[in-house]
Amino acid sequence: MPHAIPPTTSLMRESALRTLQIEQEAIGHLQAKLDEHFDRACELILACKGRVVVTGMGKSGHIAGKLAATLASTGTPAFFVHPGEASHGDLGMITRSDVVIALSNSGETSEVTALLPLLKRLGVPLISMTGRAHSTLARHADAHLDSGVDREACPLDLAPTSSTTAALALGDALAVALLEARGFTAEDFALSHPGGTLGKRLLLCVKDVMHDGERLPSIPLGSPLRDALLEITRKGLGFTCVTDPQGRLAGVYTDGDLRRTLDHHYDLRDVLVDDVMTRPGKRIAPSMLAAEAVRLMEESKITALAVVDDEQRPIGALHMHDLLVSGVI
């Protein structure tokens, strides 16, 4: 038996480009298939008092799992149930107040169609996503989403490729339509992604990352400049707060102020911090979002901020490095 000749790099690239072209066409054809059934599917899900249960077998099951995850993270409570396991007990996870989305390219997958009598008995609304509008699953659904493709990208027209891509895109279209209908915001998204970068940007407050207590650099008005330099060195934040007799923030003295002081050739032994500090100094409230602090620092071209209470008394200090470490930037 002769050995197969390995394809050249150019042939493999041509194959990849052909695959992308076929799958791009498959997604493009979906636009003409969005009809009243899509509207009905959205209405069923928006009216759902329980959760959206997504199911599918094989490659469709993988797409179903991703759809469930996308719905859950964008304001539509959802989870995936394996159809094979559903027939052996997991169907108890589905209640009368739920909506089921079932994926099957053929619409005839036995593990999925086996659930139809049980779903009908419960009276659970069913949304199908198949490539065949006249399949068993499509005919018994309350709303059918047509994800059919003309051909698979696989040259044998066997391996699910274009069909799974189309189902994935159609699922995303459904999730985004529901997201917008619910008025879902970036803040809502962050609440379900507290560990992600967006969650940190939207949920982390200045008080969560600021230096306070003994770590707060601060000296009173009338202090010699050398005291300010010592405080900056001890606390390592590149600045110190300067407070008035009532404990309120009168200004700040920073590394940048030190350079300007040296430029004026002052005798540092005789200079008071009052004469060379920045007044009134940039400040921020502890309840403000850390992301807002980043914006203020970037606009002002500074790397640190004083954190003050309602009486304008310094209670903390925030450095750009703290925001970097916390994942806000």
Salt bridges, closest charged atoms under 4 A:
GLU43 OE1 - ARG40 NH1 3.90
ASP146 OD1 - LYS33 NZ 3.93
ASP150 OD2 - HIS29 ND1 3.61
ASP172 OD1 - LYS66 NZ 2.52
ASP212 OD1 - ARG215 NH2 3.41
GLU231 OE1 - ARG234 NH2 2.72
GLU231 OE2 - LYS235 NZ 2.87
ASP244 OD2 - ARG248 NE 3.00
ASP257 OD1 - ARG260 NH2 2.71
ASP267 OD2 - ARG269 NH2 3.11
GLU292 OE2 - ARG295 NH2 2.36
GLU299 OE2 - ARG295 NH1 2.65
ASP309 OD2 - ARG313 NH2 3.19
ASP322 OD2 - HIS211 NE2 2.89
